[in-house]
């Protein structure tokens, strides 16, 4: 079962919450990410290792944990 990291970000792209989950496939990880989204989260991303699986809205150029402070 693949492991995924799900990130929720604010308007500026800063991580406000993240968690890891084991899901059967990419589609289930995306559904879980939306199900767990809080109203205050403006963006979400689903990663599998270094691969971006899903992002809303739009795409992202880098993994949020690799961003310089």
C-alpha positions as CSV (number, residue, x, y, z in Angstrom):
1,X,0.0,0.0,0.0
2,X,1.6,3.3,-1.1
3,X,2.3,6.0,1.5
4,X,1.2,9.6,0.8
5,X,1.9,13.0,2.4
6,X,-1.0,15.4,2.3
7,X,-0.3,19.1,2.8
8,X,-2.7,22.0,3.5
9,X,-1.4,25.5,2.7
10,X,-2.4,29.1,3.4
11,X,-2.7,31.8,0.7
12,X,1.0,32.4,0.7
13,X,1.9,28.8,0.3
14,X,3.0,28.1,3.9
15,X,2.2,24.7,5.3
16,X,-0.6,25.0,7.9
17,X,-1.1,21.2,8.4
18,X,0.2,17.9,7.0
19,X,-0.3,14.3,7.6
20,X,0.8,10.9,6.2
21,X,-1.6,8.2,5.0
22,X,-1.5,4.8,3.5
23,X,-3.9,4.6,0.7
24,X,-4.6,1.9,-2.0
25,X,-4.0,4.2,-4.9
26,X,-3.6,7.9,-5.9
27,X,-7.4,8.4,-6.3
28,X,-8.1,7.3,-2.8
29,X,-5.3,9.6,-1.5
30,X,-6.9,12.6,-3.4
31,X,-10.4,11.8,-2.0
32,X,-8.9,11.6,1.6
33,X,-7.2,14.9,1.1
34,X,-10.5,16.6,0.2
35,X,-12.4,14.8,3.0
36,X,-9.9,16.0,5.6
37,X,-9.6,19.6,4.3
38,X,-10.6,22.3,6.8
39,X,-12.4,25.5,5.6
40,X,-9.3,27.6,6.4
41,X,-7.0,25.7,4.0
42,X,-6.7,27.5,0.7
43,X,-4.6,24.9,-1.1
44,X,-3.9,21.2,-0.9
45,X,-1.2,18.9,-2.2
46,X,-0.8,15.2,-2.3
47,X,2.7,13.8,-2.6
48,X,4.0,10.3,-3.0
49,X,7.7,10.5,-2.2
50,X,9.1,13.3,-4.5
51,X,6.2,13.0,-6.9
52,X,3.3,15.5,-6.8
53,X,0.2,13.4,-7.3
54,X,-2.4,16.1,-7.0
55,X,-2.7,19.9,-6.2
56,X,-5.7,22.2,-5.8
57,X,-5.8,24.8,-7.1
58,X,-3.3,24.4,-9.9
59,X,0.1,22.9,-9.9
60,X,3.1,23.5,-7.7
61,X,6.8,23.7,-8.6
62,X,8.4,22.3,-5.4
63,X,7.7,20.1,-2.4
64,X,6.4,22.4,0.4
65,X,8.9,20.9,2.9
66,X,11.8,21.9,0.7
67,X,10.9,25.6,0.6
68,X,13.4,28.0,2.0
69,X,12.3,29.9,5.1
